[in-house]
């Protein structure tokens, strides 16, 4: 069973669509395309696409009102790779990766909420194929995450090598409802967001040339080592900081710290001291957090307390 499959509950006549795989035994099902419930896989059965068709063919031939004339369908989207929000009902939309090209694509898709990423799906899509990656309710539009799709185009025998692409789709009401058109491949009305532009072929010869060349300035450049003691007090970095917010001051201090540390490592210094003061301890904590993640550091500790108190950090470099 996969996301997007239509199923029937064995304990009743309710039908729905699988919107998420919660674990190996539990799936989330949208009943009547409205509310969602967790259901054990053993309690549902797949509804084959042929089933509805068979029932329609079996209906008695009764008089039906004349079909009203529908307005012409909107123009089908052009070739390309799309993220389509395809209607399952008026309320429920299926986020669908659409490959309307002549190439295979390898893709991953995830969602980003509050700067936290969560992977959703990955797959290989052949030409003219689709993959549902999630379901979202229109009533929760303001809470929708940013969807992030990464993909790489490929075709056996193709003479071109294409760059991988990362695309973020952020949903905003003022542009979302203007994006409605007929989605290619699925041939349904959807809100469409194109993920690709014209594929950019990689010039491998040019890359090799660039890698083998070294600009004259780079060849002659010599890294200037920082002072052995780097004072990060804000008054030492800028003349007037009266209009700076606390976050702006911290950002500047960390930039100067990072610059001095990188230059010290490039100049093969054995140690360097960063004077950050005591204060509320935020700058000291951020510096030591960065140091703990930086390769090439032997260790770090509070510098000589008799000289700096607890207001400086000594860093020993490899």
N, C-alpha and C positions, 0 to 999 in steps of 0.2 A: 504494500500500500504506500502511496506517495501523496505529497501535498497536492491538492487540486482534485483528487479522486472523489467521485460522488459515491456515497454509501447509504445503506439503510440500517436502522437499528433493529436487531433481532427481537428485542422485547416489545416492539411496537411498529407503527407504520411510518414513523418520522424518517425523513431523509435529510441529508446534509452534505457538506463538502469538508474534507479534511483540510484544516488550515495550518496545523502544526503537528510535528512529531515530538511528543513530550519525552518519551523514553522508548525502550524496546517493546513495551506492552501497552502503553497508553498513547492515544492520539487526541487532539482537540478537533471537534467537529462543530461547524456552524450549522445549526438547525434552521431550516427554512431561510437560509442566508441572513439570519437575524442575530440570535444569541448563540454563544459558543459554550460547549460543555466538554469535559474530559471523558473519554470513553475507552474501555478496554478493547483491544483489537479483536478479542474473541466474541464481542457483543455486536459487531457490525459485519456487514457483507458488502462487497463491491457491487455497484449497479453497472452492468455492462452498457455501453453506449447503444448497443443494438436493442436493448430492452424497451426503451421508450419508443423507438421507431416501430417495433413489432406491435406495441399496444396501439399506436396511432393507426397502423394499417388495419388493426382488428376492429376499430370503431365502426358502428353501423353507418351506412351512407344516408345521413339525414340532411335535410335542407339546411344550408348555412347561408347567412347573410352575405351579400356580395362584398368582396374584399374592398376596403377603401383604398383609394389611390395614395400610395406613400410618396413623400417628397423624395427627390433623387438623393442617392447616398453620397456622402462627401467623398472627395477624391482620395484614393488610396495613397498612403505615404510612400515616398520613394525608397529606393534601395538603401540599406544601412542597418545598423545595430541599434536597437531601441530598448528602453524600459517602458513597458506599457502597463498602465493601471486599468485592467480590463474588468468591466462590470460582470459580476456573477448575479447580482440583483441590483435594485436601486441603491441599496445600502452597502453591500459588500463588494470590494474590489480585489482582484488578484494581481499582485505585482508580478509581471511576466517579462523575462528577458527574451527578446525577439531577434533572431538572426536572419535578416532579410538580405543576405549577401550570397556570393558564390563560394565563400570560404568557410572552412571549419573555424570555430572559435573555442578557445579554452577560457572559462570565466570563473570568477568567484564573486559572491555577492554577500554583503553584510549590512548591518544597520548601526548607526552611530547616535547615541543618546547621551547628552551631558558629557561629551568628549570621551565616552566609553564605547568601544567597538565590540560588536558581537557578530560572528560569522553565521551566515544563514545557509548558503548552498554553494556547491561548486560542480561543474559538469563540463563535458565537451558537447557543443551543439553543432550538428551538421548544418549545411546550408538549408534555408527555409524551414527552420525548426524553432521551437519555443520551449521555455522551462519556467514553471511557476515557482517563485522563490518566497512568497509570503502572501498573507491576506490582511487587509486593513479595512476598518469601518469608517464610512464618511462622517459619522457622528463624532468620531475621535480625531478628525482632521488636524486640529490644533496640536495634538499630541503625537502626530506621526514623526518617526525618526528621519534622519537623513539616510538615504540609501546609497551605498558605495559599491560600484561595479568595476571590477578589473578584468580586462580581457586581452587576449593575444590572438591575432588572425593567422591562419596557416592553411596551406593547400599543398598536397604532395605534387611535386614536379614544378611548383611555382618558382620562378627565377628571383622573386623578391623576398626580402626579409623585412618584416614589419615591426615597428616599435610597439611594446606593450602600452596599454592605455588604462588610466585610472580616472573614473568619472564619478563625481558626487552629484546626487540629485536631491535638492532641497525643495520641499513643497511649500509654495506660497499661494494663498487664495487668489491674489490678483493676477497670477499667470497660469495657475493650474487649470482653471475652467476654460481658458482660452486655447488650451492644448488639445481639445477633443477633436478626434478625427477617426477614420476607419483604420484600424491597425492592420498592417500587412501580415500575411501568413495565417493569423487567427481569423482575419476578416470579420472582426467585430468592432463596435464602437469602443474607443478607449481614450484615455488621456496619455498622449505619447511624448516621450522625451528622448531625443536622439543622443546616443552615447558616442558615436564616432563622427569624425569629420573625414575628409579624404585621407585614406591611409598613407602614412609617410614611410617610404622605403628607406632602409638604412644603407648608407653608402659605406660598405666595409673598407674599401680602399682609403677613403678619406679618414676614417677612424684610425686605421693603422698609421697613416701619415701624421695625424695629430699626436698619436702616442709616441711616435719616434722623434718628434720635434721637441726641442726645448727652447723657449724664447730666450734671447740673449740676456734680457733683464733678469730672468729666473736663474740663469746659469751663474750670473755674477752677484745675485742677491745674497746677503748675509743676514741671518736673523739677529736682531738686536736683543740681547739678553735683558731681562727686567732687573730692577734693583733686588738686592737680597731680601729686603723688607719692603713689602708693598702695603701702603696705608690706604685702606678702603673707606675711611670716614668720608662722608659726603662732602664736607667742606674742603677736602683735599682734591676732590674730583671736579667740582664746579664752583665758580665764584658766587653765583646767586642761585640758591635752590628754594627760595621762599615760595615760588609758585608751583613747585613740584609736589605731587602726591607721594604718599609713602610707597605705593607700588612702583611708581616711576623711579624713585630713588633706589629702591631695591634692585630694579631691573638694571640700572646703570652700574651699581656696585658689582653685581654678578657678571656683567659683561666685562668690566675691568679685571675682575678676578680670573675669568676664563681666558682672556687675552694674555695676562701675565703668566698663567700656568702653562699655556701652550708654548709661549716663547721660552719659558724656562726649560721645558722638556726638549724643545728643538735645539736649544743651546747647550744641552747636556749638563745642566746645572745639577748639583747633588741635592740641594735643598733650597727651600724658599719659605719665607714667613709672611703670612697674610694677617694684617692688623685690622680687625673688624670691630673692636670695642665689645663691651658687654651689652649695654642697652637692654632690649627685650629678648635678645637671643635669636631673633629670626634670621639675621644675616649669617651668624655662626652656624646655625642648623642647616641652612640651605647650602653653604659652602661645604660642610662636611658630608652632606648628602651627595653632592656632585663628586666629591673626592672618592667616595666609596664606590662609585660607578665608573671611575676613570682608570683604564689600564695604564700601567707604567708607574703606579704609585707604590712605593715600598710600604710606607705607613704614614699616618698623620697623628698629631697629638697636640695638646695645648702647649704653646711655646713657654719659655721660661717665665714662671709665675712671678719671680722677684722683679722682673722687668716689665712684663705686660699684664700681670694678674691673670684673669681668664679672658682677656680681650684679644688674643692672637692664636693662630694655628700654625704649627710648624709642619711642613710637608717634606718628607724625604722621597727623592725620586730615584728610580732605578738607573 
